Amino acid sequence: MNAQTSVVADDAPGGHGAPAAPARRQQAWTCPFCALLCDGFGLEAGADLRLLGSDCPRAQAALAHFGAAPSPAAPSVDGAPATLDAALDAAARLLAASRQPLIGGMATDVAGARALYRLANASGAILDHAHGDTLMHSLRALQDRGLFYTTLAEIRNRADLVVCLGTDPAAHYPEFFRRCAPAADGAPQREVVFVGVPPAGNLVLEGASVEYQPLQGDVFDTAALLAALLARRRPTAPDAALAALAERMHAASYCVIVWEAASLPAHGALVAEAVLRMVNTLNRTTRAAAFCLTGSDGAYTANYAVSWLSGLPLRTGVLGRGLVHDPVRYATAPLLADGAVDALLWVASLAPPLAPPQTTLPLIVLGHPALAAALAARPGVVFIPVSTPGIGAAGHMFRADGGVVLPLEAVYADTLPGVAEVAGSLLARLGAAGKAKADSRTGDGAIGDATTVGGEGAR
């Protein structure tokens, strides 16, 4: 883990006081804008924040939404400017009046996710992430079959064959290949095979050869066919190139299958299960593992925090009879479409493109200041601008490879509150009203349940 040093003006105040002077430079900045959490970058502040040590287009696009000094954005209620206390009071009233709220978006850090879970306990809310659909591809495979995942360090040090199934990782995770490039000190020569999605341009990877194979049918067909070939169950007319790839995977000393949850269509968990079958087959005679690219905008962070606190993942409701998990019916889109919830608290503290879905329900948004303009014309909206972890506030987030938590250092001392602070203030305002609401809930909720754990719902 790299040491991190922030350099700001000597007279920059902390907390939520007057705006701080612009940061001049920050060394070893950890980027919060994708699940790789690259921690070797730097920032330079002039008129804006400029990325040092990388040309990652994803990080640069996100940084374009931030200035070199804290934002002066103010909360609003029904489009009219309001004080923070007035906005918090209005938001608390909406939550107290709701019979079944939904806490969605959940783009925040560990402290924010923990605070939102406590708020869900008091308000009887269902919890889901903006990327819940893609997160469920891997989560449902884990629930049904288990998973065998590797880490960036393992790929870097051990992998001699990397198979990218249905994805070009660099398209959405530009630093992926750099992060897991073969280590210089004796790492094996690597082959990278793209199956189904060709690499962009004339990709050249240091210490690796690159090749492309088309899909055989769609991604489901290809995954099933490759799993059968690895298990020595040969189809009637196997594709010669895919059959040869299966033999190379058997011969590899450490094969890694990389897939991207967001690239899969509906029922993508079937591909995740096929990847697991491949890994299980290979591990009978050699070493193999999978790596899933997903979890950005705090999706992994929110899921791990909620799972740690409740014993269940996202798409869980805190109802009167306990915790209820349903990965299908507790998804944001059907909940809103079916009228199964009557209020939405949307959290998008990282980047403004993560706007709340269109809805006529009472809406509370804790988000990037740039969301204010899009919400100004929507009635029934309480908007509270919040600080971004890794820009205006310190924090922690989970990386794409699971058990790695990285600290985020602030670039400047923000004037905006963090998600955890706002959620804590809402919880305090709910107070006795929230307790009475929890005690009065029948537990039936707005819709049925699939998995219920009683007794720990309202800690």
C-alpha positions as CSV (number, residue, x, y, z in Angstrom):
1,M,0.0,0.0,0.0
2,N,1.5,3.3,-1.0
3,A,2.0,6.1,1.5
4,Q,-0.2,9.0,0.6
5,T,0.6,12.7,1.0
6,S,-1.7,15.6,0.5
7,V,-0.2,19.1,-0.2
8,V,-2.6,22.0,0.2
9,A,-2.2,25.6,1.2
10,D,-0.8,26.1,4.7
11,D,-3.8,28.0,5.9
12,A,-6.4,25.5,4.5
13,P,-9.0,24.8,7.3
14,G,-10.4,21.4,8.0
15,G,-14.0,20.3,8.5
16,H,-16.8,22.3,6.8
17,G,-15.6,25.8,7.4
18,A,-14.6,28.4,4.7
19,P,-13.4,27.0,1.3
20,A,-9.9,25.8,1.3
21,A,-7.2,27.2,-1.0
22,P,-6.7,25.1,-4.1
23,A,-4.5,22.1,-3.7
24,R,-1.2,22.4,-5.6
25,R,-0.2,18.8,-5.8
26,Q,-1.1,15.4,-4.3
27,Q,1.3,12.5,-4.5
28,A,0.1,8.8,-4.7
29,W,-3.5,9.6,-5.1
30,T,-5.9,6.7,-5.0
31,C,-8.5,7.0,-7.8
32,P,-12.1,6.2,-6.6
33,F,-13.7,6.2,-10.1
34,C,-13.5,2.5,-11.0
35,A,-13.2,-0.7,-9.0
36,L,-9.5,-1.1,-9.7
37,L,-8.8,1.8,-7.2
38,C,-5.4,2.6,-8.8
39,D,-3.2,4.0,-6.1
40,G,-0.1,5.1,-8.0
41,F,-1.5,8.3,-9.6
42,G,-0.9,11.9,-8.6
43,L,-2.9,15.1,-9.0
44,E,-1.9,18.6,-9.9
45,A,-4.3,21.5,-9.3
46,G,-4.3,24.6,-11.4
47,A,-7.5,25.8,-12.9
48,D,-8.7,22.2,-12.5
49,L,-7.5,18.8,-11.3
50,R,-4.9,17.2,-13.7
51,L,-4.0,13.5,-13.6
52,L,-0.3,12.7,-13.2
53,G,1.3,9.4,-14.0
54,S,-1.5,8.0,-16.2
55,D,-3.6,8.9,-19.2
56,C,-6.6,6.8,-18.0
57,P,-9.6,8.2,-19.9
58,R,-12.0,7.1,-17.2
59,A,-10.2,8.9,-14.4
60,Q,-9.8,12.0,-16.6
61,A,-13.5,12.1,-17.5
62,A,-14.4,11.9,-13.8
63,L,-11.9,14.6,-12.8
64,A,-13.4,16.9,-15.3
65,H,-16.5,17.2,-13.0
66,F,-14.3,18.6,-10.2
67,G,-12.6,21.9,-9.7
68,A,-9.3,22.5,-7.9
69,A,-11.2,24.0,-4.9
70,P,-14.3,22.9,-3.0
71,S,-17.7,23.4,-4.6
72,P,-19.9,26.2,-3.1
73,A,-23.1,24.1,-3.9
74,A,-26.1,24.5,-1.6
75,P,-29.0,22.1,-0.9
76,S,-32.4,22.6,-2.4
77,V,-36.0,21.6,-1.7
78,D,-38.5,21.5,-4.6
79,G,-35.9,23.4,-6.7
80,A,-35.6,26.2,-4.2
81,P,-32.3,26.9,-2.4
82,A,-32.4,25.8,1.2
83,T,-30.1,25.5,4.2
84,L,-28.6,22.1,5.1
85,D,-30.8,21.9,8.2
86,A,-33.9,22.7,6.2
87,A,-33.1,20.1,3.5
88,L,-32.4,17.5,6.2
89,D,-35.7,18.3,7.9
90,A,-37.5,17.9,4.6
91,A,-35.8,14.6,3.8
92,A,-36.5,13.2,7.2
93,R,-40.2,14.0,6.8
94,L,-40.3,12.2,3.5
95,L,-38.7,9.1,5.1
96,A,-40.9,9.2,8.1
97,A,-44.0,9.4,5.9
98,S,-42.9,6.5,3.7
99,R,-44.3,3.0,4.2
100,Q,-41.7,1.4,2.0
101,P,-38.7,3.4,1.0
102,L,-35.8,2.3,-1.2
103,I,-32.2,3.4,-0.7
104,G,-30.7,3.2,-4.2
105,G,-27.6,4.3,-6.0
106,M,-25.4,3.7,-3.0
107,A,-22.3,5.2,-4.7
108,T,-20.3,5.9,-1.6
109,D,-17.4,4.6,0.6
110,V,-17.4,2.2,3.5
111,A,-18.5,4.8,6.1
112,G,-21.3,6.0,3.9
113,A,-22.6,2.4,3.2
114,R,-22.5,1.6,7.0
115,A,-24.5,4.8,7.8
116,L,-27.0,4.0,5.1
117,Y,-27.6,0.5,6.5
118,R,-28.3,2.0,9.9
119,L,-30.7,4.4,8.3
120,A,-32.4,1.5,6.6
121,N,-32.9,-0.1,10.0
122,A,-34.7,2.9,11.2
123,S,-36.8,3.5,8.1
124,G,-37.6,0.0,7.0
125,A,-35.9,0.5,3.6
126,I,-34.8,-1.9,0.8
127,L,-31.1,-1.5,-0.2
128,D,-29.9,-1.7,-3.8
129,H,-27.0,-0.3,-5.8
130,A,-27.2,1.5,-9.1
131,H,-25.2,-1.4,-10.7
132,G,-27.2,-4.0,-8.9
133,D,-28.1,-5.8,-12.1
134,T,-24.5,-6.5,-13.1
135,L,-23.4,-7.1,-9.5
136,M,-26.1,-9.9,-9.3
137,H,-24.5,-11.9,-12.2
138,S,-21.5,-12.8,-9.9
139,L,-23.5,-12.7,-6.7
140,R,-26.1,-15.2,-7.8
141,A,-23.5,-17.5,-9.2
142,L,-21.8,-17.3,-5.8
143,Q,-25.0,-18.1,-4.0
144,D,-25.8,-21.1,-6.3
145,R,-22.4,-22.6,-7.0
146,G,-19.6,-20.7,-5.3
147,L,-16.8,-18.8,-7.0
148,F,-13.0,-19.1,-7.3
149,Y,-11.6,-15.6,-7.8
150,T,-8.0,-14.4,-8.0
151,T,-6.3,-11.1,-7.3
152,L,-4.5,-8.5,-9.4
153,A,-1.2,-9.5,-7.7
154,E,-1.7,-13.2,-8.5
155,I,-2.4,-12.4,-12.2
156,R,0.7,-10.2,-12.2
157,N,3.0,-12.8,-10.6
158,R,1.7,-16.2,-11.8
159,A,-0.6,-16.0,-14.8
160,D,0.9,-17.4,-18.1
161,L,-2.5,-17.5,-19.9
162,V,-5.2,-14.9,-19.6
163,V,-8.5,-15.6,-21.4
164,C,-10.8,-12.5,-21.7
165,L,-14.2,-14.0,-22.3
166,G,-16.7,-11.6,-24.0
167,T,-14.8,-8.5,-23.0
168,D,-11.9,-6.2,-23.7
169,P,-11.1,-5.2,-20.1
170,A,-9.3,-2.0,-21.2
171,A,-12.5,-0.6,-22.7
172,H,-14.0,0.1,-19.3
173,Y,-11.1,-0.5,-17.0
174,P,-8.2,1.2,-18.9
175,E,-5.5,0.5,-16.4
176,F,-6.3,-3.3,-16.1
177,F,-3.5,-4.6,-18.2
178,R,-1.0,-2.3,-16.7
179,R,-2.1,-3.2,-13.1
180,C,-1.5,-6.9,-13.7
181,A,1.3,-6.8,-16.3
182,P,3.8,-9.6,-15.8
183,A,6.3,-8.7,-13.0
184,A,9.8,-8.0,-14.3
185,D,11.5,-10.4,-11.9
186,G,11.0,-13.9,-13.4
187,A,7.3,-13.8,-14.2
188,P,6.3,-16.4,-17.0
189,Q,5.8,-15.3,-20.6
190,R,2.1,-14.6,-21.0
191,E,-0.5,-15.2,-23.6
192,V,-3.6,-13.1,-23.7
193,V,-6.5,-14.4,-25.7
194,F,-9.6,-12.3,-26.4
195,V,-12.7,-14.4,-27.1
196,G,-15.7,-12.6,-28.6
197,V,-14.5,-9.0,-28.3
198,P,-11.4,-7.9,-30.2
199,P,-8.9,-5.6,-28.4
200,A,-9.1,-2.0,-29.4
201,G,-6.6,-0.9,-32.0
202,N,-3.3,-2.7,-32.4
203,L,-3.0,-3.6,-28.7
204,V,0.6,-4.3,-27.5
205,L,1.0,-5.7,-24.0
206,E,4.5,-5.7,-22.4
207,G,5.7,-9.2,-21.8
208,A,2.6,-10.8,-23.5
209,S,1.4,-12.1,-26.9
210,V,-2.1,-11.1,-28.0
211,E,-4.6,-13.0,-30.1
212,Y,-8.4,-12.9,-30.9
213,Q,-11.0,-15.6,-31.4
214,P,-14.6,-15.0,-32.4
215,L,-17.6,-16.3,-30.4
216,Q,-19.1,-19.6,-31.4
217,G,-22.8,-18.5,-31.4
218,D,-23.3,-16.0,-28.5
219,V,-21.5,-15.7,-25.2
220,F,-23.7,-18.3,-23.6
221,D,-23.0,-20.8,-26.3
222,T,-19.3,-20.1,-26.3
223,A,-19.0,-20.4,-22.5
224,A,-20.9,-23.7,-22.5
225,L,-18.9,-25.1,-25.4
226,L,-15.5,-24.1,-23.9
227,A,-16.6,-25.7,-20.5
228,A,-17.5,-28.9,-22.3
229,L,-14.2,-29.0,-24.2
230,L,-12.3,-28.5,-21.0
231,A,-14.2,-31.4,-19.4
232,R,-13.2,-33.6,-22.4
233,R,-16.9,-33.8,-23.5
234,R,-16.4,-33.1,-27.2
235,P,-19.3,-31.7,-29.1
236,T,-20.2,-33.2,-32.5
237,A,-18.4,-30.6,-34.5
238,P,-16.1,-28.6,-32.2
239,D,-14.6,-25.4,-33.4
240,A,-10.9,-26.1,-34.0
241,A,-9.6,-22.8,-32.6
242,L,-11.7,-23.1,-29.5
243,A,-10.7,-26.7,-29.0
244,A,-7.0,-25.7,-29.3
245,L,-7.6,-22.9,-26.7
246,A,-9.1,-25.5,-24.3
247,E,-5.9,-27.6,-24.7
248,R,-3.7,-24.5,-24.0
249,M,-5.8,-23.8,-20.9
250,H,-5.1,-27.3,-19.7
251,A,-1.4,-26.9,-20.4
252,A,-1.0,-23.6,-18.7
253,S,0.5,-23.4,-15.3
254,Y,-1.8,-20.7,-14.1
255,C,-4.8,-19.8,-16.3
256,V,-7.0,-16.8,-15.5
257,I,-10.4,-16.3,-17.1
258,V,-11.4,-12.6,-17.1
259,W,-15.0,-11.6,-17.6
260,E,-17.0,-8.4,-17.2
261,A,-20.4,-8.5,-15.5
262,A,-21.7,-5.3,-17.3
263,S,-20.9,-6.8,-20.7
264,L,-23.3,-9.7,-20.2
265,P,-27.0,-9.7,-21.1
266,A,-29.9,-10.8,-18.9
267,H,-29.3,-14.1,-17.1
268,G,-25.5,-13.5,-17.2
269,A,-25.2,-15.6,-14.0
270,L,-25.2,-18.6,-16.3
271,V,-22.0,-17.4,-17.9
272,A,-20.5,-16.9,-14.4
273,E,-21.5,-20.5,-13.5
274,A,-19.9,-21.7,-16.8
275,V,-16.7,-19.9,-15.9
276,L,-16.8,-21.6,-12.5
277,R,-17.1,-25.0,-14.1
278,M,-14.1,-24.2,-16.3
279,V,-12.0,-23.2,-13.3
280,N,-13.1,-26.3,-11.3
281,T,-12.2,-28.5,-14.2
282,L,-8.8,-27.0,-14.7
283,N,-7.9,-27.1,-11.0
284,R,-8.0,-30.9,-11.0
285,T,-4.7,-31.0,-12.9
286,T,-3.3,-27.4,-12.9
287,R,-3.9,-24.0,-11.4
288,A,-6.7,-21.7,-12.6
289,A,-8.9,-18.9,-11.3
290,A,-11.4,-16.3,-12.5
291,F,-11.4,-12.5,-12.3
292,C,-14.7,-10.5,-12.6
293,L,-14.5,-6.9,-13.6
294,T,-17.4,-5.1,-11.8
295,G,-18.0,-3.2,-8.6
296,S,-17.4,0.4,-9.7
297,D,-19.2,3.4,-8.2
298,G,-18.9,1.8,-4.8
299,A,-20.9,-1.3,-5.8
300,Y,-18.4,-3.8,-4.1
301,T,-18.0,-1.4,-1.2
302,A,-21.7,-1.2,-0.5
303,N,-22.2,-4.9,-1.0
304,Y,-19.4,-5.9,1.4
305,A,-20.5,-3.4,4.0
306,V,-24.1,-4.5,4.0
307,S,-23.1,-8.2,4.0
308,W,-20.8,-7.6,7.0
309,L,-23.5,-5.8,9.0
310,S,-26.5,-7.9,8.1
311,G,-25.2,-11.3,6.9
312,L,-27.0,-10.7,3.6
313,P,-26.0,-8.9,0.4
314,L,-27.6,-5.9,-1.4
315,R,-31.2,-6.2,-2.5
316,T,-32.2,-6.8,1.1
317,G,-35.0,-5.1,2.9
318,V,-35.0,-4.4,6.6
319,L,-38.6,-5.3,7.4
320,G,-40.5,-5.7,10.6
321,R,-40.0,-9.5,10.8
322,G,-36.3,-9.2,10.0
323,L,-34.0,-9.0,7.0
324,V,-35.5,-10.1,3.6
325,H,-33.3,-10.8,0.6
326,D,-34.6,-11.1,-2.9
327,P,-32.1,-10.6,-5.8
328,V,-34.8,-10.4,-8.4
329,R,-37.8,-8.5,-7.0
330,Y,-35.8,-6.1,-4.9
331,A,-34.1,-4.6,-7.9
332,T,-34.5,-0.9,-8.3
333,A,-36.1,-0.8,-11.8
334,P,-39.0,-3.3,-11.0
335,L,-39.6,-1.8,-7.6
336,L,-40.2,1.6,-9.2
337,A,-42.1,0.3,-12.1
338,D,-44.4,-1.8,-10.0
339,G,-45.1,0.9,-7.4
340,A,-43.7,-1.4,-4.7
341,V,-41.9,1.5,-3.0
342,D,-43.2,4.9,-2.2
343,A,-40.0,7.0,-1.7
344,L,-36.5,6.9,-3.1
345,L,-33.3,8.0,-1.4
346,W,-30.6,8.0,-4.1
347,V,-26.9,8.3,-3.3
348,A,-24.4,9.3,-6.0
349,S,-21.4,10.8,-4.3
350,L,-18.7,9.8,-6.8
351,A,-19.5,11.1,-10.3
352,P,-22.5,13.0,-11.7
353,P,-23.4,10.7,-14.6
354,L,-25.0,8.4,-12.0
355,A,-28.2,10.3,-11.9
356,P,-31.4,9.0,-10.2
357,P,-33.9,7.2,-12.4
358,Q,-37.0,9.0,-13.6
359,T,-39.8,8.7,-11.0
360,T,-42.7,10.6,-9.7
361,L,-42.1,9.3,-6.2
362,P,-40.8,11.6,-3.4
363,L,-37.0,11.7,-4.1
364,I,-34.1,12.5,-1.8
365,V,-30.7,12.8,-3.6
366,L,-27.3,12.8,-1.8
367,G,-25.1,13.5,-4.8
368,H,-22.4,15.3,-6.7
369,P,-23.1,19.1,-6.9
370,A,-23.4,18.8,-10.7
371,L,-26.7,16.8,-10.3
372,A,-28.4,20.0,-9.0
373,A,-29.2,21.3,-12.5
374,A,-30.9,18.1,-13.7
375,L,-33.0,17.9,-10.5
376,A,-34.1,21.6,-10.4
377,A,-37.1,21.0,-12.7
378,R,-38.4,17.9,-10.9
379,P,-41.0,18.5,-8.1
380,G,-40.8,16.7,-4.8
381,V,-37.0,16.5,-4.8
382,V,-34.8,17.2,-1.8
383,F,-31.2,17.6,-3.0
384,I,-28.2,17.6,-0.7
385,P,-24.8,18.0,-2.3
386,V,-22.2,15.7,-0.7
387,S,-18.4,15.4,-0.7
388,T,-16.7,12.8,-2.9
389,P,-14.4,10.3,-1.2
390,G,-10.9,10.8,-2.6
391,I,-11.6,14.4,-3.7
392,G,-13.1,16.4,-0.8
393,A,-13.1,13.8,1.9
394,A,-11.1,10.8,3.2
395,G,-12.6,7.3,3.2
396,H,-12.1,3.7,2.3
397,M,-13.3,1.5,-0.6
398,F,-13.1,-2.2,-1.6
399,R,-11.1,-3.0,-4.7
400,A,-12.3,-5.3,-7.5
401,D,-10.4,-8.3,-6.2
402,G,-12.4,-8.5,-3.0
403,G,-10.6,-8.4,0.3
404,V,-8.4,-5.4,-0.4
405,V,-9.6,-2.2,1.2
406,L,-7.7,1.0,0.2
407,P,-7.7,4.4,2.0
408,L,-8.7,7.5,0.1
409,E,-7.1,10.8,0.9
410,A,-8.8,14.1,0.4
411,V,-7.4,16.5,-2.2
412,Y,-8.8,19.5,-0.4
413,A,-10.8,20.1,2.8
414,D,-14.4,20.2,1.5
415,T,-17.2,22.5,2.6
416,L,-19.7,19.8,1.8
417,P,-20.8,17.0,4.2
418,G,-20.1,13.4,3.5
419,V,-22.7,10.7,2.9
420,A,-22.1,9.2,6.4
421,E,-22.6,12.6,8.0
422,V,-25.9,13.2,6.1
423,A,-27.2,9.7,6.8
424,G,-26.4,10.1,10.5
425,S,-28.2,13.4,10.6
426,L,-31.3,11.9,9.0
427,L,-31.1,9.0,11.4
428,A,-31.0,11.4,14.4
429,R,-34.0,13.4,13.0
430,L,-36.0,10.2,12.5
431,G,-35.4,9.4,16.2
432,A,-38.6,8.4,18.0
433,A,-40.6,8.5,14.7
434,G,-38.3,5.9,13.2
435,K,-38.5,3.7,16.2
436,A,-42.3,3.9,16.2
437,K,-42.4,3.2,12.5
438,A,-40.2,0.1,13.0
439,D,-42.3,-1.1,15.9
440,S,-45.5,-0.7,13.8
441,R,-44.3,-2.4,10.7
442,T,-46.2,-5.7,10.1
443,G,-43.3,-7.1,8.2
444,D,-45.4,-7.8,5.1
445,G,-43.6,-5.0,3.2
446,A,-44.8,-3.9,-0.2
447,I,-43.9,-7.2,-1.9
448,G,-43.1,-10.8,-0.8
449,D,-39.8,-12.3,0.2
450,A,-37.5,-15.1,-0.7
451,T,-35.0,-15.2,2.2
452,T,-35.8,-14.0,5.6
453,V,-33.5,-13.8,8.7
454,G,-35.4,-12.7,11.8
455,G,-34.3,-11.1,15.0
456,E,-31.5,-8.8,13.7
457,G,-33.4,-6.4,11.5
458,A,-33.5,-3.3,13.6
459,R,-30.3,-3.1,15.5
